[in-house]
Amino acid sequence: MSPPFLADESCDFGIVRALRADGYQGTAVSEAAPGADDNVVIDLGNREKSILITEDKDFGQLGYASGHESIGILLVRYPFFSRKKLFKDIVQLVRQRGDELVGAFTVLQPGRVRIGRMPGTYKPNETP
């Protein structure tokens, strides 16, 4: 079973609804810490042992390039014309590869998933 998810304010709330409807634990930053800056959001995800879902590329810089510790980051890159598939695709990704998202920087695009290990992240079988 995959860990809980924390959706950044940049995310469509439909992502949280879709994950919850499929039985996953998901929280939106807008529910837990509205207006929080990016560092606070990553720290919140770590405290809750949650994978951060975002549509904000700045988290790539924080999590991947800067090595800011994180449970995992899932960057969603869906253009407007592909948004109808987003909710189904994210649930499918979590069902099929949820455990791989721990300790990873993942990019989800229409028809494509890239999962890479980040410095400063937890490994899948490691207790944070």
N, CA, C and O atoms as a GROMACS GRO file, in nm:
protein
  512
    1MET      N    1   0.085  -0.119   0.000
    1MET     CA    2   0.000   0.000   0.000
    1MET      C    3   0.089   0.124   0.000
    1MET      O    4   0.188   0.131   0.073
    2SER      N    5   0.055   0.219  -0.079
    2SER     CA    6   0.135   0.340  -0.088
    2SER      C    7   0.109   0.431   0.031
    2SER      O    8   0.006   0.420   0.097
    3PRO      N    9   0.202   0.521   0.057
    3PRO     CA   10   0.185   0.616   0.169
    3PRO      C   11   0.077   0.718   0.135
    3PRO      O   12   0.027   0.721   0.023
    4PRO      N   13   0.041   0.801   0.233
    4PRO     CA   14  -0.056   0.908   0.206
    4PRO      C   15   0.003   1.011   0.110
    4PRO      O   16   0.123   1.014   0.084
    5PHE      N   17  -0.085   1.095   0.059
    5PHE     CA   18  -0.047   1.198  -0.035
    5PHE      C   19  -0.085   1.336   0.019
    5PHE      O   20  -0.185   1.351   0.089
    6LEU      N   21  -0.003   1.435  -0.016
    6LEU     CA   22  -0.030   1.574   0.017
    6LEU      C   23  -0.028   1.652  -0.113
    6LEU      O   24   0.075   1.658  -0.180
    7ALA      N   25  -0.141   1.710  -0.150
    7ALA     CA   26  -0.151   1.784  -0.276
    7ALA      C   27  -0.125   1.932  -0.251
    7ALA      O   28  -0.194   1.996  -0.172
    8ASP      N   29  -0.026   1.984  -0.319
    8ASP     CA   30   0.009   2.125  -0.312
    8ASP      C   31  -0.109   2.210  -0.362
    8ASP      O   32  -0.196   2.161  -0.433
    9GLU      N   33  -0.108   2.336  -0.323
    9GLU     CA   34  -0.216   2.425  -0.366
    9GLU      C   35  -0.220   2.446  -0.517
    9GLU      O   36  -0.322   2.488  -0.571
   10SER      N   37  -0.111   2.417  -0.586
   10SER     CA   38  -0.110   2.430  -0.732
   10SER      C   39  -0.191   2.320  -0.799
   10SER      O   40  -0.224   2.331  -0.917
   11CYS      N   41  -0.223   2.215  -0.725
   11CYS     CA   42  -0.294   2.099  -0.782
   11CYS      C   43  -0.444   2.122  -0.788
   11CYS      O   44  -0.503   2.190  -0.704
   12ASP      N   45  -0.502   2.063  -0.888
   12ASP     CA   46  -0.646   2.056  -0.900
   12ASP      C   47  -0.698   1.970  -0.784
   12ASP      O   48  -0.648   1.860  -0.764
   13PHE      N   49  -0.796   2.019  -0.709
   13PHE     CA   50  -0.848   1.944  -0.595
   13PHE      C   51  -0.909   1.811  -0.639
   13PHE      O   52  -0.924   1.719  -0.558
   14GLY      N   53  -0.943   1.800  -0.766
   14GLY     CA   54  -0.994   1.674  -0.819
   14GLY      C   55  -0.897   1.559  -0.801
   14GLY      O   56  -0.939   1.444  -0.793
   15ILE      N   57  -0.767   1.587  -0.794
   15ILE     CA   58  -0.666   1.483  -0.769
   15ILE      C   59  -0.690   1.422  -0.632
   15ILE      O   60  -0.689   1.300  -0.617
   16VAL      N   61  -0.710   1.507  -0.531
   16VAL     CA   62  -0.735   1.458  -0.395
   16VAL      C   63  -0.865   1.378  -0.392
   16VAL      O   64  -0.870   1.270  -0.334
   17ARG      N   65  -0.969   1.430  -0.456
   17ARG     CA   66  -1.097   1.358  -0.459
   17ARG      C   67  -1.083   1.222  -0.526
   17ARG      O   68  -1.138   1.123  -0.477
   18ALA      N   69  -1.010   1.216  -0.638
   18ALA     CA   70  -0.993   1.089  -0.710
   18ALA      C   71  -0.917   0.987  -0.625
   18ALA      O   72  -0.954   0.870  -0.621
   19LEU      N   73  -0.812   1.031  -0.557
   19LEU     CA   74  -0.735   0.939  -0.472
   19LEU      C   75  -0.820   0.892  -0.354
   19LEU      O   76  -0.820   0.773  -0.321
   20ARG      N   77  -0.892   0.983  -0.290
   20ARG     CA   78  -0.979   0.944  -0.180
   20ARG      C   79  -1.087   0.847  -0.225
   20ARG      O   80  -1.116   0.750  -0.155
   21ALA      N   81  -1.145   0.871  -0.340
   21ALA     CA   82  -1.252   0.784  -0.392
   21ALA      C   83  -1.199   0.643  -0.418
   21ALA      O   84  -1.276   0.547  -0.414
   22ASP      N   85  -1.070   0.631  -0.445
   22ASP     CA   86  -1.011   0.500  -0.471
   22ASP      C   87  -0.952   0.438  -0.344
   22ASP      O   88  -0.887   0.334  -0.350
   23GLY      N   89  -0.975   0.501  -0.229
   23GLY     CA   90  -0.933   0.444  -0.101
   23GLY      C   91  -0.798   0.488  -0.050
   23GLY      O   92  -0.750   0.436   0.051
   24TYR      N   93  -0.736   0.585  -0.116
   24TYR     CA   94  -0.606   0.634  -0.070
   24TYR      C   95  -0.626   0.753   0.022
   24TYR      O   96  -0.726   0.825   0.014
   25GLN      N   97  -0.530   0.772   0.110
   25GLN     CA   98  -0.535   0.884   0.202
   25GLN      C   99  -0.472   1.004   0.134
   25GLN      O  100  -0.355   1.000   0.094
   26GLY      N  101  -0.548   1.111   0.122
   26GLY     CA  102  -0.498   1.232   0.057
   26GLY      C  103  -0.545   1.356   0.130
   26GLY      O  104  -0.659   1.364   0.175
   27THR      N  105  -0.456   1.452   0.140
   27THR     CA  106  -0.484   1.580   0.203
   27THR      C  107  -0.440   1.689   0.107
   27THR      O  108  -0.341   1.674   0.036
   28ALA      N  109  -0.513   1.796   0.104
   28ALA     CA  110  -0.474   1.912   0.025
   28ALA      C  111  -0.410   2.016   0.116
   28ALA      O  112  -0.455   2.036   0.229
   29VAL      N  113  -0.305   2.080   0.068
   29VAL     CA  114  -0.242   2.187   0.146
   29VAL      C  115  -0.345   2.295   0.178
   29VAL      O  116  -0.340   2.356   0.284
   30SER      N  117  -0.438   2.318   0.087
   30SER     CA  118  -0.543   2.419   0.112
   30SER      C  119  -0.628   2.383   0.232
   30SER      O  120  -0.691   2.471   0.290
   31GLU      N  121  -0.632   2.256   0.271
   31GLU     CA  122  -0.706   2.212   0.391
   31GLU      C  123  -0.618   2.220   0.516
   31GLU      O  124  -0.665   2.255   0.624
   32ALA      N  125  -0.489   2.187   0.500
   32ALA     CA  126  -0.401   2.172   0.615
   32ALA      C  127  -0.320   2.297   0.649
   32ALA      O  128  -0.299   2.326   0.767
   33ALA      N  129  -0.276   2.370   0.548
   33ALA     CA  130  -0.189   2.487   0.572
   33ALA      C  131  -0.202   2.584   0.455
   33ALA      O  132  -0.106   2.605   0.382
   34PRO      N  133  -0.319   2.645   0.438
   34PRO     CA  134  -0.339   2.734   0.323
   34PRO      C  135  -0.235   2.846   0.319
   34PRO      O  136  -0.204   2.908   0.420
   35GLY      N  137  -0.182   2.870   0.200
   35GLY     CA  138  -0.087   2.980   0.181
   35GLY      C  139   0.055   2.949   0.223
   35GLY      O  140   0.141   3.038   0.218
   36ALA      N  141   0.083   2.826   0.263
   36ALA     CA  142   0.218   2.790   0.310
   36ALA      C  143   0.318   2.799   0.194
   36ALA      O  144   0.285   2.768   0.080
   37ASP      N  145   0.441   2.842   0.226
   37ASP     CA  146   0.543   2.848   0.121
   37ASP      C  147   0.596   2.707   0.094
   37ASP      O  148   0.569   2.613   0.168
   38ASP      N  149   0.673   2.694  -0.014
   38ASP     CA  150   0.715   2.562  -0.062
   38ASP      C  151   0.794   2.483   0.041
   38ASP      O  152   0.773   2.362   0.054
   39ASN      N  153   0.884   2.547   0.115
   39ASN     CA  154   0.962   2.475   0.216
   39ASN      C  155   0.873   2.421   0.327
   39ASN      O  156   0.894   2.309   0.375
   40VAL      N  157   0.774   2.498   0.367
   40VAL     CA  158   0.679   2.454   0.469
   40VAL      C  159   0.597   2.336   0.416
   40VAL      O  160   0.568   2.242   0.491
   41VAL      N  161   0.561   2.341   0.290
   41VAL     CA  162   0.483   2.232   0.229
   41VAL      C  163   0.564   2.102   0.229
   41VAL      O  164   0.511   1.997   0.266
   42ILE      N  165   0.690   2.108   0.189
   42ILE     CA  166   0.774   1.987   0.191
   42ILE      C  167   0.789   1.936   0.333
   42ILE      O  168   0.780   1.815   0.357
   43ASP      N  169   0.811   2.025   0.429
   43ASP     CA  170   0.824   1.984   0.568
   43ASP      C  171   0.694   1.920   0.620
   43ASP      O  172   0.699   1.823   0.695
   44LEU      N  173   0.580   1.975   0.580
   44LEU     CA  174   0.451   1.918   0.618
   44LEU      C  175   0.438   1.777   0.562
   44LEU      O  176   0.393   1.686   0.632
   45GLY      N  177   0.475   1.759   0.438
   45GLY     CA  178   0.473   1.625   0.378
   45GLY      C  179   0.560   1.527   0.454
   45GLY      O  180   0.522   1.412   0.474
   46ASN      N  181   0.677   1.572   0.497
   46ASN     CA  182   0.766   1.486   0.575
   46ASN      C  183   0.705   1.450   0.710
   46ASN      O  184   0.710   1.334   0.752
   47ARG      N  185   0.648   1.548   0.779
   47ARG     CA  186   0.585   1.521   0.909
   47ARG      C  187   0.471   1.422   0.896
   47ARG      O  188   0.452   1.336   0.982
   48GLU      N  189   0.395   1.433   0.788
   48GLU     CA  190   0.281   1.343   0.766
   48GLU      C  191   0.322   1.216   0.691
   48GLU      O  192   0.237   1.131   0.663
   49LYS      N  193   0.453   1.203   0.659
   49LYS     CA  194   0.504   1.089   0.583
   49LYS      C  195   0.425   1.071   0.453
   49LYS      O  196   0.387   0.960   0.416
   50SER      N  197   0.402   1.184   0.386
   50SER     CA  198   0.321   1.188   0.265
   50SER      C  199   0.406   1.222   0.142
   50SER      O  200   0.504   1.296   0.150
   51ILE      N  201   0.365   1.166   0.030
   51ILE     CA  202   0.424   1.203  -0.098
   51ILE      C  203   0.357   1.331  -0.144
   51ILE      O  204   0.234   1.341  -0.145
   52LEU      N  205   0.436   1.427  -0.182
   52LEU     CA  206   0.384   1.556  -0.227
   52LEU      C  207   0.346   1.548  -0.374
   52LEU      O  208   0.426   1.506  -0.458
   53ILE      N  209   0.224   1.588  -0.405
   53ILE     CA  210   0.179   1.598  -0.544
   53ILE      C  211   0.170   1.746  -0.577
   53ILE      O  212   0.110   1.824  -0.503
   54THR      N  213   0.231   1.785  -0.687
   54THR     CA  214   0.235   1.926  -0.724
   54THR      C  215   0.229   1.944  -0.875
   54THR      O  216   0.260   1.852  -0.951
   55GLU      N  217   0.189   2.062  -0.915
   55GLU     CA  218   0.199   2.102  -1.056
   55GLU      C  219   0.297   2.218  -1.069
   55GLU      O  220   0.306   2.282  -1.174
   56ASP      N  221   0.370   2.245  -0.962
   56ASP     CA  222   0.464   2.357  -0.953
   56ASP      C  223   0.607   2.304  -0.974
   56ASP      O  224   0.658   2.229  -0.891
   57LYS      N  225   0.671   2.344  -1.084
   57LYS     CA  226   0.806   2.297  -1.115
   57LYS      C  227   0.909   2.340  -1.012
   57LYS      O  228   1.018   2.282  -1.007
   58ASP      N  229   0.880   2.440  -0.930
   58ASP     CA  230   0.974   2.484  -0.827
   58ASP      C  231   1.009   2.370  -0.730
   58ASP      O  232   1.118   2.369  -0.674
   59PHE      N  233   0.918   2.276  -0.711
   59PHE     CA  234   0.946   2.164  -0.622
   59PHE      C  235   1.052   2.072  -0.680
   59PHE      O  236   1.119   2.000  -0.606
   60GLY      N  237   1.068   2.073  -0.810
   60GLY     CA  238   1.178   1.999  -0.872
   60GLY      C  239   1.311   2.056  -0.827
   60GLY      O  240   1.403   1.982  -0.794
   61GLN      N  241   1.321   2.187  -0.826
   61GLN     CA  242   1.443   2.253  -0.780
   61GLN      C  243   1.468   2.223  -0.632
   61GLN      O  244   1.580   2.190  -0.593
   62LEU      N  245   1.363   2.235  -0.551
   62LEU     CA  246   1.379   2.211  -0.407
   62LEU      C  247   1.411   2.065  -0.377
   62LEU      O  248   1.503   2.036  -0.300
   63GLY      N  249   1.338   1.975  -0.437
   63GLY     CA  250   1.351   1.835  -0.402
   63GLY      C  251   1.462   1.762  -0.475
   63GLY      O  252   1.530   1.677  -0.416
   64TYR      N  253   1.482   1.794  -0.599
   64TYR     CA  254   1.579   1.719  -0.679
   64TYR      C  255   1.714   1.789  -0.680
   64TYR      O  256   1.815   1.732  -0.637
   65ALA      N  257   1.717   1.911  -0.730
   65ALA     CA  258   1.845   1.981  -0.747
   65ALA      C  259   1.906   2.024  -0.613
   65ALA      O  260   2.028   2.014  -0.596
   66SER      N  261   1.824   2.070  -0.519
   66SER     CA  262   1.877   2.118  -0.391
   66SER      C  263   1.889   2.008  -0.288
   66SER      O  264   1.952   2.027  -0.184
   67GLY      N  265   1.830   1.892  -0.315
   67GLY     CA  266   1.842   1.781  -0.221
   67GLY      C  267   1.764   1.800  -0.093
   67GLY      O  268   1.798   1.739   0.008
   68HIS      N  269   1.660   1.884  -0.094
   68HIS     CA  270   1.576   1.902   0.024
   68HIS      C  271   1.512   1.769   0.057
   68HIS      O  272   1.452   1.706  -0.030
   69GLU      N  273   1.523   1.725   0.181
   69GLU     CA  274   1.468   1.596   0.220
   69GLU      C  275   1.318   1.589   0.192
   69GLU      O  276   1.245   1.684   0.218
   70SER      N  277   1.275   1.474   0.139
   70SER     CA  278   1.134   1.457   0.105
   70SER      C  279   1.100   1.309   0.102
   70SER      O  280   1.185   1.227   0.069
   71ILE      N  281   0.977   1.276   0.136
   71ILE     CA  282   0.928   1.139   0.125
   71ILE      C  283   0.921   1.101  -0.023
   71ILE      O  284   0.948   0.987  -0.060
   72GLY      N  285   0.886   1.197  -0.105
   72GLY     CA  286   0.874   1.178  -0.249
   72GLY      C  287   0.795   1.293  -0.308
   72GLY      O  288   0.711   1.353  -0.241
   73ILE      N  289   0.820   1.322  -0.434
   73ILE     CA  290   0.750   1.432  -0.504
   73ILE      C  291   0.698   1.378  -0.636
   73ILE      O  292   0.770   1.313  -0.711
   74LEU      N  293   0.571   1.405  -0.661
   74LEU     CA  294   0.507   1.368  -0.787
   74LEU      C  295   0.467   1.496  -0.858
   74LEU      O  296   0.375   1.566  -0.815
   75LEU      N  297   0.537   1.527  -0.966
   75LEU     CA  298   0.511   1.647  -1.046
   75LEU      C  299   0.417   1.610  -1.159
   75LEU      O  300   0.448   1.524  -1.242
   76VAL      N  301   0.302   1.675  -1.164
   76VAL     CA  302   0.200   1.650  -1.265
   76VAL      C  303   0.213   1.755  -1.374
   76VAL      O  304   0.209   1.875  -1.346
   77ARG      N  305   0.229   1.709  -1.498
   77ARG     CA  306   0.247   1.799  -1.612
   77ARG      C  307   0.143   1.763  -1.719
   77ARG      O  308   0.175   1.695  -1.816
   78TYR      N  309   0.021   1.809  -1.701
   78TYR     CA  310  -0.087   1.782  -1.795
   78TYR      C  311  -0.136   1.913  -1.856
   78TYR      O  312  -0.186   1.999  -1.785
   79PRO      N  313  -0.121   1.927  -1.987
   79PRO     CA  314  -0.174   2.049  -2.051
   79PRO      C  315  -0.326   2.048  -2.045
   79PRO      O  316  -0.389   1.945  -2.022
   80PHE      N  317  -0.383   2.163  -2.066
   80PHE     CA  318  -0.528   2.182  -2.055
   80PHE      C  319  -0.606   2.078  -2.134
   80PHE      O  320  -0.704   2.023  -2.084
   81PHE      N  321  -0.565   2.051  -2.257
   81PHE     CA  322  -0.641   1.961  -2.343
   81PHE      C  323  -0.635   1.814  -2.297
   81PHE      O  324  -0.710   1.732  -2.348
   82SER      N  325  -0.548   1.782  -2.202
   82SER     CA  326  -0.536   1.644  -2.152
   82SER      C  327  -0.591   1.626  -2.011
   82SER      O  328  -0.583   1.517  -1.956
   83ARG      N  329  -0.647   1.731  -1.954
   83ARG     CA  330  -0.688   1.727  -1.813
   83ARG      C  331  -0.793   1.621  -1.783
   83ARG      O  332  -0.799   1.571  -1.670
   84LYS      N  333  -0.877   1.586  -1.880
   84LYS     CA  334  -0.982   1.487  -1.855
   84LYS      C  335  -0.924   1.352  -1.812
   84LYS      O  336  -0.988   1.279  -1.736
   85LYS      N  337  -0.806   1.320  -1.860
   85LYS     CA  338  -0.742   1.192  -1.827
   85LYS      C  339  -0.663   1.196  -1.697
   85LYS      O  340  -0.628   1.090  -1.643
   86LEU      N  341  -0.636   1.314  -1.645
   86LEU     CA  342  -0.548   1.329  -1.530
   86LEU      C  343  -0.590   1.244  -1.411
   86LEU      O  344  -0.507   1.171  -1.356
   87PHE      N  345  -0.714   1.251  -1.370
   87PHE     CA  346  -0.757   1.184  -1.248
   87PHE      C  347  -0.747   1.032  -1.261
   87PHE      O  348  -0.703   0.964  -1.168
   88LYS      N  349  -0.787   0.981  -1.375
   88LYS     CA  350  -0.777   0.837  -1.401
   88LYS      C  351  -0.630   0.795  -1.404
   88LYS      O  352  -0.593   0.692  -1.348
   89ASP      N  353  -0.546   0.874  -1.469
   89ASP     CA  354  -0.404   0.840  -1.482
   89ASP      C  355  -0.332   0.842  -1.348
   89ASP      O  356  -0.247   0.757  -1.322
   90ILE      N  357  -0.364   0.938  -1.262
   90ILE     CA  358  -0.294   0.946  -1.133
   90ILE      C  359  -0.335   0.829  -1.044
   90ILE      O  360  -0.250   0.773  -0.974
   91VAL      N  361  -0.462   0.792  -1.046
   91VAL     CA  362  -0.506   0.676  -0.968
   91VAL      C  363  -0.441   0.549  -1.021
   91VAL      O  364  -0.398   0.464  -0.943
   92GLN      N  365  -0.433   0.536  -1.151
   92GLN     CA  366  -0.370   0.419  -1.211
   92GLN      C  367  -0.221   0.411  -1.173
   92GLN      O  368  -0.171   0.304  -1.142
   93LEU      N  369  -0.153   0.524  -1.176
   93LEU     CA  370  -0.012   0.528  -1.136
   93LEU      C  371   0.004   0.481  -0.992
   93LEU      O  372   0.091   0.400  -0.963
   94VAL      N  373  -0.079   0.531  -0.904
   94VAL     CA  374  -0.068   0.495  -0.762
   94VAL      C  375  -0.100   0.347  -0.742
   94VAL      O  376  -0.032   0.280  -0.665
   95ARG      N  377  -0.200   0.297  -0.811
   95ARG     CA  378  -0.234   0.154  -0.800
   95ARG      C  379  -0.119   0.066  -0.846
   95ARG      O  380  -0.084  -0.032  -0.779
   96GLN      N  381  -0.060   0.100  -0.958
   96GLN     CA  382   0.040   0.014  -1.020
   96GLN      C  383   0.182   0.033  -0.965
   96GLN      O  384   0.259  -0.062  -0.958
   97ARG      N  385   0.214   0.157  -0.925
   97ARG     CA  386   0.354   0.185  -0.891
   97ARG      C  387   0.369   0.269  -0.764
   97ARG      O  388   0.472   0.333  -0.744
   98GLY      N  389   0.266   0.269  -0.680
   98GLY     CA  390   0.265   0.354  -0.561
   98GLY      C  391   0.387   0.341  -0.473
   98GLY      O  392   0.440   0.442  -0.426
   99ASP      N  393   0.434   0.218  -0.450
   99ASP     CA  394   0.551   0.199  -0.364
   99ASP      C  395   0.678   0.259  -0.425
   99ASP      O  396   0.769   0.298  -0.352
  100GLU      N  397   0.685   0.266  -0.557
  100GLU     CA  398   0.802   0.322  -0.624
  100GLU      C  399   0.810   0.474  -0.607
  100GLU      O  400   0.916   0.532  -0.631
  101LEU      N  401   0.701   0.537  -0.567
  101LEU     CA  402   0.698   0.682  -0.554
  101LEU      C  403   0.771   0.730  -0.428
  101LEU      O  404   0.808   0.846  -0.417
  102VAL      N  405   0.790   0.639  -0.332
  102VAL     CA  406   0.860   0.674  -0.208
  102VAL      C  407   1.008   0.693  -0.239
  102VAL      O  408   1.072   0.605  -0.298
  103GLY      N  409   1.062   0.807  -0.200
  103GLY     CA  410   1.203   0.836  -0.223
  103GLY      C  411   1.235   0.875  -0.365
  103GLY      O  412   1.351   0.875  -0.406
  104ALA      N  413   1.132   0.910  -0.442
  104ALA     CA  414   1.152   0.939  -0.584
  104ALA      C  415   1.098   1.076  -0.621
  104ALA      O  416   1.010   1.132  -0.556
  105PHE      N  417   1.154   1.127  -0.729
  105PHE     CA  418   1.097   1.244  -0.796
  105PHE      C  419   1.034   1.187  -0.922
  105PHE      O  420   1.103   1.136  -1.010
  106THR      N  421   0.902   1.196  -0.929
  106THR     CA  422   0.826   1.137  -1.038
  106THR      C  423   0.760   1.247  -1.120
  106THR      O  424   0.706   1.343  -1.065
  107VAL      N  425   0.766   1.232  -1.250
  107VAL     CA  426   0.696   1.324  -1.340
  107VAL      C  427   0.590   1.243  -1.414
  107VAL      O  428   0.620   1.144  -1.480
  108LEU      N  429   0.465   1.287  -1.401
  108LEU     CA  430   0.353   1.223  -1.470
  108LEU      C  431   0.304   1.316  -1.579
  108LEU      O  432   0.262   1.429  -1.553
  109GLN      N  433   0.311   1.266  -1.703
  109GLN     CA  434   0.262   1.339  -1.819
  109GLN      C  435   0.169   1.246  -1.896
  109GLN      O  436   0.173   1.125  -1.875
  110PRO      N  437   0.086   1.300  -1.984
  110PRO     CA  438  -0.001   1.213  -2.061
  110PRO      C  439   0.081   1.106  -2.136
  110PRO      O  440   0.167   1.139  -2.218
  111GLY      N  441   0.054   0.980  -2.106
  111GLY     CA  442   0.123   0.871  -2.174
  111GLY      C  443   0.265   0.845  -2.130
  111GLY      O  444   0.335   0.766  -2.192
  112ARG      N  445   0.312   0.912  -2.023
  112ARG     CA  446   0.452   0.898  -1.984
  112ARG      C  447   0.469   0.917  -1.833
  112ARG      O  448   0.410   1.007  -1.773
  113VAL      N  449   0.550   0.829  -1.773
  113VAL     CA  450   0.586   0.840  -1.631
  113VAL      C  451   0.737   0.826  -1.622
  113VAL      O  452   0.795   0.732  -1.677
  114ARG      N  453   0.801   0.919  -1.552
  114ARG     CA  454   0.945   0.910  -1.525
  114ARG      C  455   0.963   0.909  -1.374
  114ARG      O  456   0.915   0.998  -1.304
  115ILE      N  457   1.032   0.808  -1.324
  115ILE     CA  458   1.058   0.794  -1.180
  115ILE      C  459   1.208   0.790  -1.160
  115ILE      O  460   1.277   0.704  -1.216
  116GLY      N  461   1.259   0.883  -1.080
  116GLY     CA  462   1.402   0.887  -1.052
  116GLY      C  463   1.427   0.909  -0.904
  116GLY      O  464   1.350   0.980  -0.838
  117ARG      N  465   1.530   0.851  -0.853
  117ARG     CA  466   1.569   0.871  -0.713
  117ARG      C  467   1.624   1.011  -0.693
  117ARG      O  468   1.690   1.066  -0.781
  118MET      N  469   1.595   1.068  -0.577
  118MET     CA  470   1.645   1.201  -0.545
  118MET      C  471   1.743   1.191  -0.429
  118MET      O  472   1.732   1.102  -0.345
  119PRO      N  473   1.839   1.281  -0.425
  119PRO     CA  474   1.923   1.288  -0.305
  119PRO      C  475   1.839   1.340  -0.189
  119PRO      O  476   1.749   1.422  -0.208
  120GLY      N  477   1.867   1.291  -0.070
  120GLY     CA  478   1.797   1.342   0.049
  120GLY      C  479   1.658   1.286   0.067
  120GLY      O  480   1.579   1.343   0.142
  121THR      N  481   1.624   1.176   0.002
  121THR     CA  482   1.492   1.117   0.017
  121THR      C  483   1.501   0.984   0.087
  121THR      O  484   1.608   0.924   0.098
  122TYR      N  485   1.388   0.939   0.134
  122TYR     CA  486   1.379   0.810   0.199
  122TYR      C  487   1.376   0.700   0.095
  122TYR      O  488   1.327   0.719  -0.017
  123LYS      N  489   1.428   0.588   0.131
  123LYS     CA  490   1.422   0.471   0.044
  123LYS      C  491   1.293   0.395   0.078
  123LYS      O  492   1.245   0.405   0.190
  124PRO      N  493   1.236   0.321  -0.018
  124PRO     CA  494   1.105   0.259   0.002
  124PRO      C  495   1.088   0.178   0.131
  124PRO      O  496   0.981   0.184   0.190
  125ASN      N  497   1.186   0.106   0.176
  125ASN     CA  498   1.170   0.023   0.295
  125ASN      C  499   1.234   0.083   0.418
  125ASN      O  500   1.262   0.012   0.515
  126GLU      N  501   1.257   0.212   0.416
  126GLU     CA  502   1.322   0.281   0.525
  126GLU      C  503   1.218   0.360   0.603
  126GLU      O  504   1.131   0.424   0.544
  127THR      N  505   1.226   0.356   0.733
  127THR     CA  506   1.136   0.434   0.815
  127THR      C  507   1.190   0.575   0.828
  127THR      O  508   1.303   0.594   0.873
  128PRO      N  509   1.110   0.676   0.788
  128PRO     CA  510   1.159   0.814   0.795
  128PRO      C  511   1.177   0.862   0.938
  128PRO      O  512   1.217   0.976   0.961
   0.00000   0.00000   0.00000
